């Protein structure tokens, strides 16, 4: 969360929302891909995985500038932010299966406090 806010703020300040919104919506697709890769079980459906890959390509490929084979840097910032948020969501779901709600809350709160203190000290 701390990493995605500056990326998204910079990107949305310098680019049109209509250009960046498809990359922001990939936040909902990446957990499906991560779940299929890391949680191979009966819940991880191969067809759903293929549709998630297809949706990612449908969003990313049209935004590539084929003259230079580059993606707009602001779109890339939002894409990286979506990947980070997806990893956070995936980690949250994974740890909720391993820990009970109270222990998870205490772990997440202490992690947020440590990151906040590090940001305050390093700033």
N, C-alpha and C positions, 0 to 999 in steps of 0.2 A: 504494500500500500504506500509506503514512504517512497519507494522508487518509481511508482507509476504516476503519482500526481505531478511531479515536475515535468516528466516526459509529455504527458497529456496536456498540461497547461501550455507548454511551449508550442506544441503542435497545433492546438486549437486556436492559439493566438495568431499563428502565421499561415494557416491554411483554411480553406472552406470546410464547413462541417460535412457537407455532402460528399466530399472527397475522403474524409477520415472516418465517417461513421461505419462503413462496411468493415474496416479493420478493427474498430472497437467492438463490433458484433461478433468477431471471431472468438471473443472471450467465452462465448457459450459453446463453441465447437471444440476448442482445444482440450477441455476436460474429457470429452469422449475419446479423443485420440490417446491421451495420457492413460485413461482408464483401461483402454484395450491393450496398451503396451505393458503397463505395470501390474494390472490386476486381471490377468488372464483367468477368467472363470466362466461359469455358465451365463453370467449376466452380461459379459462382454461379447456382443454380437458382431460378427465379421461384417455383415451387411451395413450396420450402423457405422462401423469404422470406415468402410469404403465411402459412404455418403458424407461423413465428416471430412475425409481427405478431399473428396470432390468439391465440397462447399468451400474449403480453404483455397483450392486452386482456382475456383470460379471468382473468388474475391481478389486473390493476389495477382494472377496472370494478367488481367486487363489493366492493372495499374503499372505494369512494367513499361518503361520507356525503351522500346526495342531498338532505338538508334544507339543508345549507350548501354543498354541492358542494366538499367538501374531503376530502383523504386524511389519515389519521392522521399526525401529524408524525414519529412513530417509524418508521412504514412508509415514509414519504418519505425518511428518513435511510438506511434499508437499501436503498431503490431507488437513491438517488444513489450509495451505495457500490457497488452492483452495476454501475451504469453506468461508474463510474471503473475498477473492476476489469476490465470488459469492454474498455474503451479501452486499458488497459495490456496486456491479452492480445493485442488486435488489433495494437497497436504492436509488441509482441514478435514476433509472427508476421510482420509486414511487414518489420521490420528483419532478421530471420533470412533472409528471401529476398534481401535486398540485401547483407548482410555475411556473412562466414564466422563460425563459432562462436567463434573466439578473439577476433576484433575485437568481436563483439557482447558477449562476456563482459567485456572491458576497458571498453567503453562503458557497460554497465550498472553495473559496479562503480564506475566513476568518478562516474556520476550519483548512485548511492546515497551515496557519500562526500560529494559536494557538498550533497545535500539534508540529510544528517545534520549536517554542519557548520553549515548555515544554521539548522537547528532548534535546535542547541546555542547558537549565537550569539544568536539571537532570543529564546530562552527566558531 
